[in-house]
């Protein structure tokens, strides 16, 4: 169980990790790298921001894995801009 590898569609994702249980991994050069616990937040660049910056900021693929011993708690906030004319 966990969260399948994916990137986020929106512009930014901010994750506030409530406890120190690890479980978030990012993909870099074909390998899964664990993300260390960050006291305040982890910000992820989404697909929309990669497109509108013409690739200056890259969207990353990430996944969440389950810790069998400890519960992992985090709060996710998504920021995107939807505009129609």
TIVO-2410 file (N, C-alpha, C; in nm, 3 decimals):
# residues 85
REC num residu      c1      c2      c3 atome chaine
REC   1      X   0.083  -0.117   0.000     N      A
REC   1      X   0.000   0.000   0.000    CA      A
REC   1      X   0.088   0.124   0.000     C      A
REC   2      X   0.032   0.232  -0.041     N      A
REC   2      X   0.103   0.359  -0.049    CA      A
REC   2      X   0.037   0.442  -0.157     C      A
REC   3      X   0.112   0.527  -0.219     N      A
REC   3      X   0.061   0.611  -0.326    CA      A
REC   3      X   0.143   0.585  -0.451     C      A
REC   4      X   0.078   0.548  -0.560     N      A
REC   4      X   0.148   0.516  -0.684    CA      A
REC   4      X   0.232   0.635  -0.731     C      A
REC   5      X   0.344   0.609  -0.799     N      A
REC   5      X   0.427   0.718  -0.851    CA      A
REC   5      X   0.346   0.808  -0.944     C      A
REC   6      X   0.364   0.940  -0.927     N      A
REC   6      X   0.292   1.036  -1.010    CA      A
REC   6      X   0.356   1.173  -0.997     C      A
REC   7      X   0.318   1.263  -1.083     N      A
REC   7      X   0.350   1.405  -1.068    CA      A
REC   7      X   0.218   1.477  -1.050     C      A
REC   8      X   0.223   1.599  -1.001     N      A
REC   8      X   0.100   1.674  -0.976    CA      A
REC   8      X   0.068   1.763  -1.095     C      A
REC   9      X  -0.060   1.771  -1.129     N      A
REC   9      X  -0.105   1.850  -1.242    CA      A
REC   9      X  -0.101   1.999  -1.210     C      A
REC  10      X  -0.139   2.037  -1.089     N      A
REC  10      X  -0.148   2.178  -1.055    CA      A
REC  10      X  -0.011   2.245  -1.051     C      A
REC  11      X  -0.009   2.374  -1.022     N      A
REC  11      X   0.115   2.451  -1.024    CA      A
REC  11      X   0.207   2.415  -0.908     C      A
REC  12      X   0.155   2.416  -0.786     N      A
REC  12      X   0.236   2.386  -0.668    CA      A
REC  12      X   0.159   2.296  -0.573     C      A
REC  13      X   0.232   2.210  -0.503     N      A
REC  13      X   0.175   2.132  -0.394    CA      A
REC  13      X   0.259   2.160  -0.271     C      A
REC  14      X   0.196   2.198  -0.163     N      A
REC  14      X   0.267   2.219  -0.037    CA      A
REC  14      X   0.225   2.110   0.060     C      A
REC  15      X   0.322   2.039   0.115     N      A
REC  15      X   0.295   1.933   0.210    CA      A
REC  15      X   0.348   1.974   0.347     C      A
REC  16      X   0.263   1.972   0.446     N      A
REC  16      X   0.303   1.998   0.582    CA      A
REC  16      X   0.302   1.864   0.655     C      A
REC  17      X   0.419   1.815   0.688     N      A
REC  17      X   0.430   1.687   0.755    CA      A
REC  17      X   0.414   1.709   0.905     C      A
REC  18      X   0.316   1.643   0.965     N      A
REC  18      X   0.282   1.664   1.105    CA      A
REC  18      X   0.375   1.589   1.198     C      A
REC  19      X   0.423   1.472   1.157     N      A
REC  19      X   0.515   1.397   1.241    CA      A
REC  19      X   0.640   1.361   1.160     C      A
REC  20      X   0.737   1.297   1.224     N      A
REC  20      X   0.867   1.273   1.161    CA      A
REC  20      X   0.876   1.139   1.087     C      A
REC  21      X   0.766   1.068   1.069     N      A
REC  21      X   0.768   0.940   0.999    CA      A
REC  21      X   0.796   0.961   0.851     C      A
REC  22      X   0.898   0.892   0.802     N      A
REC  22      X   0.936   0.904   0.661    CA      A
REC  22      X   0.842   0.823   0.573     C      A
REC  23      X   0.834   0.860   0.445     N      A
REC  23      X   0.751   0.786   0.352    CA      A
REC  23      X   0.746   0.848   0.213     C      A
REC  24      X   0.788   0.973   0.200     N      A
REC  24      X   0.787   1.040   0.071    CA      A
REC  24      X   0.918   1.013  -0.002     C      A
REC  25      X   0.909   0.978  -0.131     N      A
REC  25      X   1.028   0.955  -0.214    CA      A
REC  25      X   1.010   1.028  -0.347     C      A
REC  26      X   1.121   1.082  -0.399     N      A
REC  26      X   1.119   1.145  -0.531    CA      A
REC  26      X   1.207   1.064  -0.625     C      A
REC  27      X   1.175   1.070  -0.755     N      A
REC  27      X   1.252   0.997  -0.854    CA      A
REC  27      X   1.356   1.090  -0.916     C      A
REC  28      X   1.482   1.049  -0.909     N      A
REC  28      X   1.591   1.128  -0.967    CA      A
REC  28      X   1.686   1.032  -1.037     C      A
REC  29      X   1.710   1.059  -1.166     N      A
REC  29      X   1.799   0.975  -1.247    CA      A
REC  29      X   1.761   0.827  -1.240     C      A
REC  30      X   1.630   0.800  -1.238     N      A
REC  30      X   1.579   0.663  -1.239    CA      A
REC  30      X   1.578   0.593  -1.105     C      A
REC  31      X   1.624   0.660  -0.998     N      A
REC  31      X   1.628   0.598  -0.865    CA      A
REC  31      X   1.533   0.671  -0.771     C      A
REC  32      X   1.477   0.598  -0.676     N      A
REC  32      X   1.388   0.657  -0.576    CA      A
REC  32      X   1.471   0.705  -0.457     C      A
REC  33      X   1.460   0.834  -0.426     N      A
REC  33      X   1.537   0.897  -0.320    CA      A
REC  33      X   1.442   0.936  -0.207     C      A
REC  34      X   1.467   0.890  -0.083     N      A
REC  34      X   1.380   0.931   0.028    CA      A
REC  34      X   1.396   1.079   0.059     C      A
REC  35      X   1.285   1.145   0.089     N      A
REC  35      X   1.286   1.286   0.126    CA      A
REC  35      X   1.294   1.293   0.278     C      A
REC  36      X   1.394   1.362   0.329     N      A
REC  36      X   1.409   1.377   0.473    CA      A
REC  36      X   1.294   1.459   0.530     C      A
REC  37      X   1.267   1.437   0.656     N      A
REC  37      X   1.164   1.514   0.726    CA      A
REC  37      X   1.203   1.661   0.726     C      A
REC  38      X   1.109   1.746   0.687     N      A
REC  38      X   1.129   1.891   0.689    CA      A
REC  38      X   1.032   1.949   0.791     C      A
REC  39      X   1.080   2.025   0.883     N      A
REC  39      X   0.998   2.075   0.993    CA      A
REC  39      X   0.877   2.156   0.945     C      A
REC  40      X   0.892   2.240   0.846     N      A
REC  40      X   0.782   2.328   0.806    CA      A
REC  40      X   0.705   2.279   0.685     C      A
REC  41      X   0.769   2.257   0.572     N      A
REC  41      X   0.692   2.217   0.454    CA      A
REC  41      X   0.784   2.167   0.344     C      A
REC  42      X   0.726   2.091   0.254     N      A
REC  42      X   0.791   2.047   0.131    CA      A
REC  42      X   0.707   2.103   0.018     C      A
REC  43      X   0.768   2.173  -0.076     N      A
REC  43      X   0.695   2.230  -0.189    CA      A
REC  43      X   0.732   2.153  -0.314     C      A
REC  44      X   0.632   2.109  -0.386     N      A
REC  44      X   0.653   2.032  -0.508    CA      A
REC  44      X   0.605   2.114  -0.628     C      A
REC  45      X   0.689   2.122  -0.729     N      A
REC  45      X   0.653   2.190  -0.854    CA      A
REC  45      X   0.562   2.097  -0.935     C      A
REC  46      X   0.450   2.148  -0.981     N      A
REC  46      X   0.356   2.069  -1.057    CA      A
REC  46      X   0.372   2.087  -1.208     C      A
REC  47      X   0.299   2.008  -1.283     N      A
REC  47      X   0.307   2.006  -1.429    CA      A
REC  47      X   0.275   2.142  -1.492     C      A
REC  48      X   0.174   2.212  -1.438     N      A
REC  48      X   0.134   2.341  -1.496    CA      A
REC  48      X   0.250   2.440  -1.488     C      A
REC  49      X   0.318   2.445  -1.373     N      A
REC  49      X   0.429   2.540  -1.358    CA      A
REC  49      X   0.544   2.505  -1.451     C      A
REC  50      X   0.566   2.376  -1.476     N      A
REC  50      X   0.671   2.337  -1.571    CA      A
REC  50      X   0.636   2.387  -1.712     C      A
REC  51      X   0.509   2.377  -1.748     N      A
REC  51      X   0.467   2.420  -1.882    CA      A
REC  51      X   0.476   2.571  -1.898     C      A
REC  52      X   0.424   2.646  -1.801     N      A
REC  52      X   0.422   2.792  -1.816    CA      A
REC  52      X   0.561   2.854  -1.802     C      A
REC  53      X   0.656   2.784  -1.741     N      A
REC  53      X   0.794   2.836  -1.732    CA      A
REC  53      X   0.882   2.778  -1.842     C      A
REC  54      X   0.820   2.706  -1.937     N      A
REC  54      X   0.893   2.644  -2.048    CA      A
REC  54      X   1.006   2.556  -1.998     C      A
REC  55      X   0.979   2.481  -1.891     N      A
REC  55      X   1.076   2.384  -1.841    CA      A
REC  55      X   1.182   2.439  -1.746     C      A
REC  56      X   1.176   2.567  -1.714     N      A
REC  56      X   1.273   2.623  -1.617    CA      A
REC  56      X   1.256   2.554  -1.481     C      A
REC  57      X   1.131   2.539  -1.436     N      A
REC  57      X   1.102   2.464  -1.314    CA      A
REC  57      X   1.045   2.329  -1.357     C      A
REC  58      X   1.102   2.222  -1.306     N      A
REC  58      X   1.064   2.087  -1.346    CA      A
REC  58      X   0.965   2.023  -1.248     C      A
REC  59      X   0.862   1.962  -1.304     N      A
REC  59      X   0.771   1.880  -1.225    CA      A
REC  59      X   0.843   1.749  -1.192     C      A
REC  60      X   0.826   1.701  -1.070     N      A
REC  60      X   0.894   1.577  -1.033    CA      A
REC  60      X   0.794   1.465  -1.011     C      A
REC  61      X   0.842   1.344  -1.032     N      A
REC  61      X   0.762   1.226  -1.003    CA      A
REC  61      X   0.793   1.185  -0.860     C      A
REC  62      X   0.689   1.156  -0.784     N      A
REC  62      X   0.711   1.113  -0.647    CA      A
REC  62      X   0.611   1.005  -0.609     C      A
REC  63      X   0.636   0.944  -0.494     N      A
REC  63      X   0.546   0.842  -0.441    CA      A
REC  63      X   0.552   0.844  -0.289     C      A
REC  64      X   0.453   0.785  -0.228     N      A
REC  64      X   0.450   0.771  -0.083    CA      A
REC  64      X   0.450   0.622  -0.051     C      A
REC  65      X   0.532   0.584   0.045     N      A
REC  65      X   0.534   0.445   0.087    CA      A
REC  65      X   0.485   0.436   0.231     C      A
REC  66      X   0.441   0.318   0.269     N      A
REC  66      X   0.384   0.295   0.402    CA      A
REC  66      X   0.493   0.252   0.499     C      A
REC  67      X   0.488   0.306   0.618     N      A
REC  67      X   0.575   0.262   0.727    CA      A
REC  67      X   0.493   0.165   0.811     C      A
REC  68      X   0.541   0.043   0.826     N      A
REC  68      X   0.464  -0.060   0.897    CA      A
REC  68      X   0.457  -0.035   1.047     C      A
REC  69      X   0.551   0.045   1.101     N      A
REC  69      X   0.558   0.064   1.245    CA      A
REC  69      X   0.495   0.194   1.295     C      A
REC  70      X   0.499   0.299   1.213     N      A
REC  70      X   0.452   0.430   1.257    CA      A
REC  70      X   0.355   0.489   1.156     C      A
REC  71      X   0.260   0.563   1.206     N      A
REC  71      X   0.164   0.634   1.121    CA      A
REC  71      X   0.230   0.761   1.069     C      A
REC  72      X   0.208   0.790   0.941     N      A
REC  72      X   0.261   0.912   0.880    CA      A
REC  72      X   0.145   1.008   0.856     C      A
REC  73      X   0.158   1.130   0.907     N      A
REC  73      X   0.050   1.226   0.896    CA      A
REC  73      X   0.102   1.350   0.825     C      A
REC  74      X   0.030   1.394   0.721     N      A
REC  74      X   0.066   1.518   0.654    CA      A
REC  74      X  -0.059   1.585   0.600     C      A
REC  75      X  -0.045   1.714   0.575     N      A
REC  75      X  -0.155   1.794   0.520    CA      A
REC  75      X  -0.109   1.845   0.384     C      A
REC  76      X  -0.188   1.820   0.281     N      A
REC  76      X  -0.153   1.863   0.145    CA      A
REC  76      X  -0.242   1.981   0.104     C      A
REC  77      X  -0.179   2.082   0.044     N      A
REC  77      X  -0.249   2.197  -0.009    CA      A
REC  77      X  -0.208   2.214  -0.154     C      A
REC  78      X  -0.303   2.230  -0.242     N      A
REC  78      X  -0.275   2.242  -0.384    CA      A
REC  78      X  -0.301   2.383  -0.431     C      A
REC  79      X  -0.210   2.439  -0.508     N      A
REC  79      X  -0.226   2.574  -0.563    CA      A
REC  79      X  -0.224   2.565  -0.714     C      A
REC  80      X  -0.327   2.613  -0.774     N      A
REC  80      X  -0.332   2.617  -0.920    CA      A
REC  80      X  -0.411   2.739  -0.961     C      A
REC  81      X  -0.395   2.776  -1.082     N      A
REC  81      X  -0.471   2.890  -1.134    CA      A
REC  81      X  -0.555   2.842  -1.249     C      A
REC  82      X  -0.682   2.864  -1.238     N      A
REC  82      X  -0.775   2.829  -1.345    CA      A
REC  82      X  -0.837   2.959  -1.394     C      A
REC  83      X  -0.814   2.991  -1.518     N      A
REC  83      X  -0.861   3.120  -1.570    CA      A
REC  83      X  -0.924   3.097  -1.707     C      A
REC  84      X  -1.041   3.154  -1.726     N      A
REC  84      X  -1.107   3.145  -1.857    CA      A
REC  84      X  -1.140   3.286  -1.905     C      A
REC  85      X  -1.127   3.309  -2.030     N      A
REC  85      X  -1.164   3.439  -2.091    CA      A
REC  85      X  -1.263   3.416  -2.203     C      A
***
